[in-house]
Amino acid sequence: MAFASTRNDEHPDIYMQRVDGTSVTQLTDDPADDAFPTFSPDGKTIAFASTRSGIWQIFTMDTDGRNVVQ
């Protein structure tokens, strides 16, 4: 499951957690707001909204947080 949280900063970042509740992994670490994550149909990427370009835009990344693309 992917979710947005302010657990480590006042601006939300994207996290992934196993369905059994273990292994929370922070995927984004940006001073902007990152929110509304959703998995692609094949489960290989995550789309999310972010203000890192100055306004809300859609970005994608691999499920390990790498290869962020607007």
N, C-alpha and C positions, 0 to 999 in steps of 0.2 A: 504494500500500500504506500502511496506517495501522499505527502501532506505538506502544508506550509505552517511554519511556527515561528514565534519570536522567542523561543527558549534560550537562544544565545545572543540575541541582539534586539534592539528596538524595531528594526526593519525585518520583516519576515523573510525566511529562507526556505528552500525546499529540502525535505527530508524523505527518506525511505525507511520503512520498517517492515519486518517480516510479519505475516499475518498472525503468527503465534505470540506477537508482542515483544519479541527479542530483537536484538541487533538493529538499533536505530543508527542510520548513517546520514550525515549532513551532505547533501549533494551540491548546494550552492553556498557561496560565501561572498556576497557582493554588498556594497553599501546601499544599493537600490532595494526596492521592494520586489520580492519574487513570490508569486502566489498562483493558485488555481492549477496545480499540476494534474495532468492526465496522461495515461499510458497510450501509446500508439496501439492500433489493433494487433500488431505482431509482437508487442511487448518489448521491443528493442530500444525504443526512445520514449522520452517524456516531453510533452509540450507543456509550456507554462507561460503565464503573463509576467512581465517585468517592466519596471520603470528605468532600467539601466541605460536606455537611450534617451531619457528625459521625459518621455511620455509612455503610457502603457502600450506595449508591443508584445507580440507572440514570439517566443523562442522555443527551440528544441535542444535536447541534449541526450547523450547516451544515458542508460540507466545507472552508470557509475559516476555521473556528473561531468564527464568529459565531453569535448566537442560541442560546446554551446554555440548555436547559430541562430541569428535573428531571422 
